Amino acid sequence: MLNLGRFVREHALHNPERAAVRMGDTSLDYGSLDALSDRVAGYLRSHGVEPGEKVALSCPNLPFFPIVYFGILKAGCVVVPLNVLLKAREIAYHLHDSDASAYFVFEGTAELPMAKEGAQAFAATPACRHLAVMTADPKAPSPVDGATTLGSILAGQEPLRDIHPSRAEDTAVILYTSGTTGQPKGAELSQLNMVMNAIHSNGLVRSSTLSPENHAFLMALPLFHSFGQTVGMNSMFYGGGSVTMLPRFDPQQALNSMLAHGITVFAGVPTMYWALLNAAATLTDDQKGQLRSQLRFALSGGAALPVEILRRFEDVYGIGIMEGYGLSETSPVASFNHADRERRPGTVGQPIFGCEMRVVDENDSEVPVGEAGEIVIRGHNVMKGYYKRPEASAEALRGGWFHSGDIGVMDADGYFSIVDRLKDMILRGGFNVYPREVEEVLMTHPAVSLAAVVGVPHEQHGEEIKAFIVLQEGAELTADEVIAWSKEQMAAYKYPRLVEFRDELPMNATGKILRRTLRDQG
């Protein structure tokens, strides 16, 4: 039997009073998390939702998420986590495409009426038979007519104590890709994919001075995304650590939570580290000292981390960021700067155990060390395929390797560096220009806080290079000055000829800069 639900059950059996989830003054121990998720499993089974059926989940970073998530898994069903920002039409697409039989949705807020949008989607999806609303107050009635509430399930449902004996190859989770090209596709991740990746993620933060159960993780990453789900929640629950929920990332709230809950592990995307750097000015010397003494690991993924941000963060917080790489289709971790090996800033480390990575050309032939090409991956972490999309699956997994769509380079020691996404590469006058390379240079300018580079249409060159820049607070800089400085730093075909200053850059729910939006606006 291989079921993610065992992570919670094991600690509930041996250390039931150990804290599993924290949020503000609320704390949920392993015994309670296990018992409550058993009731969710009991609800699904008693309402005819059988093992293998799909159950969608829309919930921010709240204790409700792991309660429902592990309840679905214990019943032998498949979790389909959805982006909390989706509107009714988009939710309906996901419910229909995943063949969801049941749907759990948080009630939301006035600004983000999740239950209202979810109820409209549910009504438009006849095959989805059951709707449950998670109300902020578990005793409150459902805001949706005819829908049950999670509160009533947890209060009165007979629990299902026997965890379904899932097989390694059974689907555990379907994670939908962002859908930047065409409609979103659901990556089918097996129990083996998810369990092994959580175990390896926990191993990445093992410390000779701190046992796994004493780790405290700040969940600033959205749980519907694979990074937070596997590297944060599942990894910590495997090791018996605790997870402190942050419903919405705010740098000041993140720092306050780190100080209040003794956070030892923080994981985020590069823009989160950038925000924490800007918020450091609010800390007292004593608070900085506390963070320097308690933080053991800072992990980055989701997008390439500018070396300049890594350097600044280490100067301020006294801890080096360990960068890794992966995708939803790889559960997600494929490589990492391992704690017991040399950390090489600017790289995403070496493949994790049981995972292979190569760099190939357009014919899928391996390129020489040091040359750029597409990164391909195979191993226990690679998805089964895209749900109900055999042609897309065959294309992505051709030759037995998952084709990432990322351009990378491998050095002589097997460390990988991410150059850029294939789709983000700029073709200017016949030369390939990688936005990340230009961004890395721009970030070294003392007046530049954040930068994003895209290609915009140009009659003569095909594409021209445009930089969107956020300045350091109080800094002054003109577009001409940026262009002149860049011309001295980069080859003639690389430096930006167009510069636009912004107060902020568009980002998705996981904190990635939306280059596509910038291209459309450019």
C-alpha positions as CSV (number, residue, x, y, z in Angstrom):
1,M,0.0,0.0,0.0
2,L,1.3,3.5,-0.9
3,N,-1.0,6.3,0.1
4,L,0.0,9.9,1.0
5,G,-2.6,9.7,3.8
6,R,-0.2,7.5,5.7
7,F,2.0,10.6,6.4
8,V,-0.6,12.0,8.8
9,R,-1.7,8.6,10.2
10,E,1.8,7.6,11.2
11,H,2.4,10.7,13.3
12,A,-1.1,10.6,14.7
13,L,-0.4,7.0,16.0
14,H,3.0,7.8,17.6
15,N,2.9,11.5,18.4
16,P,-0.8,12.7,18.2
17,E,-0.2,15.9,20.3
18,R,2.6,17.2,18.0
19,A,1.6,20.3,16.2
20,A,0.9,19.8,12.5
21,V,-0.7,23.0,11.3
22,R,-0.6,26.5,12.8
23,M,-2.3,29.7,11.7
24,G,-2.3,32.8,14.0
25,D,-3.3,31.5,17.4
26,T,-4.9,28.3,16.0
27,S,-3.0,25.0,16.2
28,L,-4.0,21.6,14.9
29,D,-2.1,18.6,16.1
30,Y,-1.5,15.4,14.2
31,G,-4.2,13.5,16.1
32,S,-6.8,16.0,15.2
33,L,-5.8,16.4,11.6
34,D,-5.9,12.6,11.2
35,A,-9.4,12.4,12.9
36,L,-10.9,15.3,10.9
37,S,-9.6,14.0,7.5
38,D,-11.1,10.6,8.4
39,R,-14.5,12.3,8.5
40,V,-14.0,13.8,5.1
41,A,-13.1,10.3,3.8
42,G,-16.2,9.0,5.4
43,Y,-18.3,11.6,3.8
44,L,-17.1,10.8,0.3
45,R,-17.6,7.0,0.7
46,S,-21.0,7.4,2.3
47,H,-22.1,9.5,-0.6
48,G,-21.0,7.0,-3.2
49,V,-17.7,8.6,-4.3
50,E,-15.5,5.6,-4.9
51,P,-11.7,5.1,-5.0
52,G,-10.3,6.5,-8.2
53,E,-12.9,9.2,-8.6
54,K,-11.8,12.8,-8.8
55,V,-12.5,15.4,-6.1
56,A,-11.8,19.1,-6.8
57,L,-10.5,21.4,-4.0
58,S,-10.5,25.2,-4.0
59,C,-9.0,26.6,-0.8
60,P,-6.4,29.2,0.2
61,N,-3.7,28.4,2.7
62,L,-6.0,27.5,5.6
63,P,-6.1,24.5,7.9
64,F,-9.2,23.3,5.9
65,F,-6.8,22.5,3.0
66,P,-4.9,19.6,4.5
67,I,-8.1,18.3,6.3
68,V,-9.9,17.9,2.9
69,Y,-6.7,17.0,0.9
70,F,-5.8,14.0,3.1
71,G,-9.4,13.0,3.5
72,I,-9.7,12.7,-0.3
73,L,-6.6,10.6,-0.4
74,K,-7.5,8.4,2.5
75,A,-10.8,7.5,0.6
76,G,-8.6,6.4,-2.4
77,C,-9.9,9.4,-4.5
78,V,-7.8,11.7,-6.6
79,V,-7.3,15.4,-5.4
80,V,-7.7,18.1,-8.1
81,P,-6.4,21.3,-6.5
82,L,-7.6,24.5,-8.2
83,N,-6.2,28.0,-8.4
84,V,-8.3,30.0,-5.9
85,L,-8.4,33.0,-8.4
86,L,-10.4,31.1,-11.0
87,K,-13.8,32.4,-12.1
88,A,-16.9,30.3,-12.6
89,R,-16.3,29.5,-16.3
90,E,-12.8,28.5,-15.6
91,I,-13.8,26.3,-12.6
92,A,-16.4,24.6,-14.7
93,Y,-13.8,23.8,-17.3
94,H,-11.6,22.1,-14.7
95,L,-14.5,20.2,-13.1
96,H,-15.6,18.9,-16.5
97,D,-12.1,18.2,-17.8
98,S,-11.1,16.3,-14.7
99,D,-14.4,14.4,-14.4
100,A,-14.8,15.6,-10.8
101,S,-17.5,13.8,-8.9
102,A,-17.3,16.2,-5.9
103,Y,-16.1,19.7,-5.2
104,F,-15.0,21.3,-1.9
105,V,-14.8,25.1,-2.1
106,F,-14.0,27.8,0.5
107,E,-16.6,30.5,1.0
108,G,-14.1,33.2,0.2
109,T,-14.5,36.9,0.9
110,A,-16.3,39.9,-0.5
111,E,-13.3,40.6,-2.7
112,L,-12.9,37.0,-3.7
113,P,-16.3,35.3,-3.6
114,M,-15.1,31.7,-4.1
115,A,-18.2,29.9,-3.1
116,K,-20.4,32.0,-5.4
117,E,-18.1,31.3,-8.4
118,G,-17.8,27.7,-7.4
119,A,-21.5,27.2,-7.1
120,Q,-22.1,28.6,-10.6
121,A,-19.5,26.2,-12.0
122,F,-21.0,23.3,-10.1
123,A,-24.4,24.0,-11.5
124,A,-22.9,24.0,-15.0
125,T,-21.3,20.6,-14.5
126,P,-24.0,18.0,-14.1
127,A,-21.5,15.1,-13.7
128,C,-20.2,16.7,-10.5
129,R,-22.6,15.3,-7.9
130,H,-21.6,16.8,-4.6
131,L,-20.8,20.3,-3.4
132,A,-19.4,21.1,0.0
133,V,-18.6,24.7,1.2
134,M,-15.9,25.4,3.7
135,T,-17.2,28.3,5.8
136,A,-14.8,30.5,7.8
137,D,-16.9,29.7,10.9
138,P,-17.4,25.9,10.8
139,K,-20.8,26.3,12.6
140,A,-22.2,28.8,10.0
141,P,-24.8,27.6,7.5
142,S,-23.9,27.1,3.9
143,P,-24.0,30.3,1.8
144,V,-25.0,28.1,-1.2
145,D,-28.5,26.7,-1.2
146,G,-28.5,22.9,-1.2
147,A,-24.8,22.5,-0.4
148,T,-23.4,20.9,2.7
149,T,-20.7,22.5,4.8
150,L,-17.4,21.1,5.8
151,G,-18.3,22.1,9.4
152,S,-21.3,19.8,9.4
153,I,-19.2,17.0,7.9
154,L,-16.5,17.4,10.6
155,A,-19.2,17.6,13.4
156,G,-21.4,14.7,12.5
157,Q,-19.9,12.4,9.8
158,E,-18.9,8.8,10.7
159,P,-15.2,8.6,10.1
160,L,-13.5,6.2,7.7
161,R,-10.6,4.7,9.6
162,D,-9.2,2.3,7.0
163,I,-7.0,4.2,4.6
164,H,-7.6,2.9,1.0
165,P,-4.7,0.5,0.0
166,S,-3.7,2.5,-3.0
167,R,-1.1,1.0,-5.4
168,A,2.1,2.9,-6.4
169,E,0.8,3.5,-9.9
170,D,-2.6,4.9,-8.8
171,T,-3.2,8.5,-9.5
172,A,-3.0,10.6,-6.4
173,V,-3.2,14.2,-7.7
174,I,-4.1,15.9,-10.9
175,L,-2.3,19.3,-11.1
176,Y,-3.4,21.6,-13.9
177,T,-0.7,23.5,-15.8
178,S,-1.0,27.3,-16.2
179,G,-2.3,27.0,-19.7
180,T,-0.2,29.8,-21.2
181,T,-0.5,27.9,-24.6
182,G,-4.0,26.6,-25.1
183,Q,-6.3,25.2,-22.4
184,P,-4.8,24.0,-19.1
185,K,-3.8,20.3,-19.1
186,G,-4.0,18.1,-16.0
187,A,-0.7,16.4,-15.1
188,E,-1.5,13.0,-13.6
189,L,0.8,12.3,-10.6
190,S,0.8,8.9,-9.1
191,Q,1.1,7.9,-5.4
192,L,4.7,6.9,-6.2
193,N,5.4,10.3,-7.8
194,M,4.0,12.2,-4.8
195,V,5.3,10.0,-2.0
196,M,8.9,9.8,-3.3
197,N,9.1,13.5,-4.1
198,A,7.9,14.4,-0.6
199,I,10.4,12.0,1.0
200,H,13.3,13.5,-1.1
201,S,12.1,17.0,-0.4
202,N,12.3,16.3,3.3
203,G,15.8,14.9,2.9
204,L,16.8,18.2,1.3
205,V,16.3,20.0,4.6
206,R,17.7,17.4,7.0
207,S,20.0,19.0,9.5
208,S,22.7,17.4,11.7
209,T,21.6,19.8,14.5
210,L,17.8,19.7,14.1
211,S,15.6,16.6,13.8
212,P,12.8,16.5,11.2
213,E,10.0,16.8,13.7
214,N,11.4,20.1,15.0
215,H,11.3,21.8,11.7
216,A,8.7,24.5,11.2
217,F,7.8,25.5,7.6
218,L,6.2,28.8,6.6
219,M,3.6,28.0,4.0
220,A,3.6,31.2,1.9
221,L,3.4,29.4,-1.4
222,P,-0.1,28.6,-2.5
223,L,-1.1,25.0,-1.6
224,F,-2.9,24.4,-4.9
225,H,0.6,24.6,-6.6
226,S,3.0,21.7,-6.6
227,F,5.9,23.6,-5.0
228,G,4.0,24.4,-1.7
229,Q,2.1,21.1,-1.8
230,T,5.1,18.8,-2.0
231,V,8.1,20.7,-0.8
232,G,6.1,22.3,2.0
233,M,3.1,20.4,3.3
234,N,3.8,16.8,2.3
235,S,7.5,17.0,3.0
236,M,6.9,18.4,6.5
237,F,4.1,15.9,7.3
238,Y,6.3,13.0,6.2
239,G,9.0,14.2,8.7
240,G,6.6,15.1,11.5
241,G,7.3,18.9,11.3
242,S,4.8,21.7,11.5
243,V,3.4,24.0,8.8
244,T,2.4,27.6,9.5
245,M,-0.2,28.8,7.1
246,L,-0.1,32.2,5.5
247,P,-3.3,32.7,3.5
248,R,-1.8,35.3,1.3
249,F,1.8,36.3,0.9
250,D,2.7,39.6,2.4
251,P,6.4,40.2,3.3
252,Q,5.6,41.9,6.6
253,Q,3.2,39.2,7.7
254,A,5.7,36.6,6.6
255,L,8.4,38.0,8.8
256,N,6.0,38.3,11.7
257,S,5.0,34.7,11.3
258,M,8.7,33.6,11.1
259,L,9.4,35.3,14.4
260,A,6.2,34.2,16.2
261,H,6.4,30.5,15.2
262,G,10.1,29.8,15.2
263,I,10.2,29.1,11.4
264,T,13.2,27.1,10.4
265,V,12.4,26.5,6.7
266,F,11.2,29.1,4.2
267,A,10.5,28.3,0.6
268,G,9.5,30.8,-2.0
269,V,9.7,32.0,-5.6
270,P,12.3,34.7,-6.5
271,T,9.8,37.6,-6.2
272,M,9.0,36.5,-2.6
273,Y,12.7,36.8,-1.7
274,W,12.8,40.2,-3.4
275,A,9.9,41.3,-1.3
276,L,11.5,40.0,1.9
277,L,14.6,42.0,1.1
278,N,12.5,45.2,0.8
279,A,10.8,44.5,4.1
280,A,14.0,43.9,6.0
281,A,14.2,47.6,6.8
282,T,11.3,47.2,9.2
283,L,13.2,44.7,11.4
284,T,15.0,45.6,14.6
285,D,18.5,44.4,15.1
286,D,17.2,41.9,17.7
287,Q,14.7,40.5,15.2
288,K,17.3,40.2,12.5
289,G,19.4,38.3,15.0
290,Q,16.6,36.0,15.9
291,L,15.9,35.2,12.2
292,R,19.6,34.6,11.6
293,S,19.8,32.1,14.4
294,Q,16.6,30.2,13.8
295,L,16.3,30.0,9.9
296,R,18.1,26.8,8.8
297,F,17.0,26.5,5.2
298,A,15.8,28.9,2.5
299,L,14.6,27.2,-0.7
300,S,13.9,28.7,-4.0
301,G,12.1,27.4,-7.1
302,G,9.3,28.1,-9.5
303,A,11.5,30.4,-11.6
304,A,15.1,31.2,-12.0
305,L,16.5,33.1,-9.0
306,P,18.6,36.1,-10.0
307,V,22.1,35.8,-8.4
308,E,21.9,39.4,-7.2
309,I,18.8,38.6,-5.1
310,L,20.5,35.6,-3.7
311,R,23.6,37.6,-2.7
312,R,21.5,40.4,-1.1
313,F,19.4,38.0,0.8
314,E,22.4,36.2,2.3
315,D,23.9,39.6,3.3
316,V,20.7,40.6,5.1
317,Y,19.5,37.3,6.6
318,G,22.7,35.4,7.0
319,I,21.5,32.3,5.1
320,G,22.3,31.1,1.7
321,I,19.3,30.2,-0.6
322,M,19.3,26.7,-1.9
323,E,17.9,26.8,-5.4
324,G,16.2,23.8,-7.1
325,Y,14.3,23.1,-10.3
326,G,11.1,21.2,-11.3
327,L,7.7,21.4,-12.9
328,S,4.2,20.3,-12.0
329,E,4.8,17.4,-14.4
330,T,7.8,16.3,-12.2
331,S,6.0,16.3,-8.9
332,P,7.8,18.9,-8.8
333,V,11.4,18.5,-7.7
334,A,13.9,17.3,-10.3
335,S,17.2,18.8,-9.1
336,F,18.5,20.8,-6.1
337,N,21.5,22.3,-4.5
338,H,21.8,19.5,-1.9
339,A,22.7,20.6,1.6
340,D,25.5,18.0,1.9
341,R,27.2,19.1,-1.4
342,E,28.8,22.2,-2.7
343,R,26.2,25.0,-3.3
344,R,26.7,26.7,-6.6
345,P,24.8,30.0,-6.8
346,G,23.3,30.5,-10.2
347,T,22.6,26.8,-10.7
348,V,19.7,24.6,-9.7
349,G,22.0,21.9,-8.5
350,Q,22.1,18.2,-9.4
351,P,19.3,15.7,-10.0
352,I,17.7,14.2,-6.9
353,F,18.1,10.4,-6.3
354,G,16.3,8.3,-9.0
355,C,16.0,11.2,-11.4
356,E,18.0,11.7,-14.6
357,M,18.4,15.0,-16.5
358,R,19.9,15.7,-19.9
359,V,20.3,18.7,-22.2
360,V,19.3,17.9,-25.8
361,D,19.1,19.6,-29.2
362,E,16.0,19.9,-31.4
363,N,16.6,16.2,-32.5
364,D,16.7,15.0,-28.9
365,S,20.4,14.3,-29.2
366,E,22.4,15.1,-26.1
367,V,24.6,18.2,-26.5
368,P,28.2,18.6,-25.2
369,V,28.8,19.8,-21.6
370,G,28.5,23.5,-21.4
371,E,26.2,23.9,-24.4
372,A,22.6,25.1,-24.2
373,G,19.6,22.9,-25.1
374,E,16.3,21.7,-23.8
375,I,16.2,20.0,-20.5
376,V,14.7,16.5,-20.5
377,I,13.9,14.4,-17.4
378,R,13.1,10.8,-16.5
379,G,12.6,9.1,-13.2
380,H,10.1,8.2,-10.4
381,N,9.1,11.9,-10.3
382,V,7.8,12.2,-13.9
383,M,4.0,12.2,-14.3
384,K,1.9,9.4,-15.8
385,G,0.8,11.8,-18.5
386,Y,-1.7,14.5,-19.2
387,Y,-5.2,13.4,-18.2
388,K,-7.3,12.3,-21.2
389,R,-4.7,13.8,-23.6
390,P,-2.8,10.9,-25.2
391,E,-1.3,12.9,-28.0
392,A,0.0,15.7,-25.7
393,S,1.3,13.0,-23.4
394,A,3.1,11.2,-26.2
395,E,4.7,14.5,-27.4
396,A,5.8,15.5,-23.9
397,L,7.1,12.1,-23.0
398,R,8.6,11.1,-26.3
399,G,11.6,8.7,-26.2
400,G,10.8,8.0,-22.5
401,W,11.9,11.5,-21.4
402,F,9.8,14.4,-20.2
403,H,10.5,17.4,-22.4
404,S,10.5,20.4,-20.0
405,G,10.4,23.3,-22.5
406,D,13.2,24.9,-20.5
407,I,16.6,25.8,-22.0
408,G,19.5,24.8,-19.7
409,V,23.2,24.0,-19.5
410,M,25.0,21.2,-17.6
411,D,28.5,21.7,-16.4
412,A,31.3,19.1,-16.0
413,D,30.2,18.2,-12.5
414,G,26.5,17.6,-13.4
415,Y,25.2,20.9,-12.0
416,F,22.4,22.4,-14.2
417,S,21.7,26.1,-14.9
418,I,18.4,27.3,-16.3
419,V,18.9,29.7,-19.2
420,D,15.2,30.4,-20.0
421,R,11.9,29.0,-21.3
422,L,12.0,28.1,-24.9
423,K,8.8,30.1,-25.5
424,D,10.4,33.2,-23.8
425,M,13.5,33.2,-26.0
426,I,13.9,36.4,-28.1
427,L,15.0,36.2,-31.7
428,R,16.6,39.6,-32.5
429,G,18.2,40.0,-36.0
430,G,18.9,36.3,-36.2
431,F,20.5,36.1,-32.7
432,N,19.0,34.2,-29.8
433,V,18.6,36.3,-26.7
434,Y,17.6,34.8,-23.4
435,P,15.7,37.2,-21.2
436,R,17.0,35.8,-17.9
437,E,20.6,36.6,-18.9
438,V,19.7,40.2,-19.6
439,E,17.7,40.4,-16.4
440,E,20.6,39.1,-14.4
441,V,22.8,41.9,-15.7
442,L,20.2,44.6,-15.1
443,M,19.7,43.5,-11.5
444,T,23.3,44.4,-10.8
445,H,22.7,48.1,-11.4
446,P,22.5,49.7,-8.0
447,A,19.3,51.6,-8.8
448,V,17.4,48.5,-10.1
449,S,15.3,46.5,-7.7
450,L,13.5,44.1,-10.1
451,A,13.6,43.6,-13.9
452,A,11.8,41.6,-16.5
453,V,12.8,41.4,-20.2
454,V,10.6,40.5,-23.2
455,G,10.7,40.6,-27.0
456,V,8.3,43.0,-28.8
457,P,7.6,43.0,-32.6
458,H,10.1,45.0,-34.7
459,E,9.9,45.6,-38.4
460,Q,13.6,45.4,-39.1
461,H,14.9,43.0,-36.4
462,G,11.9,40.7,-36.0
463,E,11.9,41.3,-32.3
464,E,13.4,44.1,-30.2
465,I,14.4,43.7,-26.5
466,K,12.4,45.6,-24.0
467,A,13.1,45.9,-20.3
468,F,10.5,46.6,-17.6
469,I,12.2,47.9,-14.5
470,V,11.2,48.5,-10.8
471,L,13.6,51.0,-9.2
472,Q,15.0,50.8,-5.7
473,E,13.1,53.0,-3.3
474,G,14.3,56.6,-3.7
475,A,16.4,55.8,-6.7
476,E,16.3,57.9,-9.9
477,L,17.1,56.6,-13.4
478,T,16.2,57.4,-16.9
479,A,15.6,55.1,-19.8
480,D,18.5,56.5,-21.7
481,E,20.8,55.9,-18.7
482,V,19.7,52.3,-18.6
483,I,20.3,51.8,-22.3
484,A,23.7,53.4,-22.1
485,W,24.8,51.4,-19.1
486,S,23.5,48.2,-20.6
487,K,25.4,48.8,-23.8
488,E,28.6,48.8,-21.8
489,Q,27.7,45.6,-20.0
490,M,26.3,43.4,-22.8
491,A,26.9,42.4,-26.4
492,A,25.3,44.7,-29.1
493,Y,22.5,42.2,-29.9
494,K,21.6,41.7,-26.2
495,Y,21.1,45.0,-24.5
496,P,17.6,46.5,-24.3
497,R,16.7,49.4,-26.7
498,L,13.4,50.0,-25.0
499,V,12.9,50.6,-21.3
500,E,9.7,51.1,-19.3
501,F,9.6,51.9,-15.5
502,R,6.9,50.3,-13.4
503,D,5.9,50.5,-9.7
504,E,5.3,46.7,-9.9
505,L,5.3,43.9,-12.3
506,P,2.4,41.6,-13.1
507,M,2.6,38.2,-11.3
508,N,0.5,35.1,-11.2
509,A,-0.9,33.5,-8.0
510,T,2.4,31.7,-7.3
511,G,4.5,34.9,-7.7
512,K,5.9,34.3,-11.1
513,I,6.4,37.4,-13.3
514,L,4.0,37.2,-16.2
515,R,6.2,37.9,-19.2
516,R,3.3,37.0,-21.5
517,T,1.3,39.9,-20.0
518,L,4.2,42.3,-20.4
519,R,4.6,41.2,-24.1
520,D,0.9,41.9,-24.7
521,Q,1.3,45.3,-23.0
522,G,4.6,46.1,-24.7
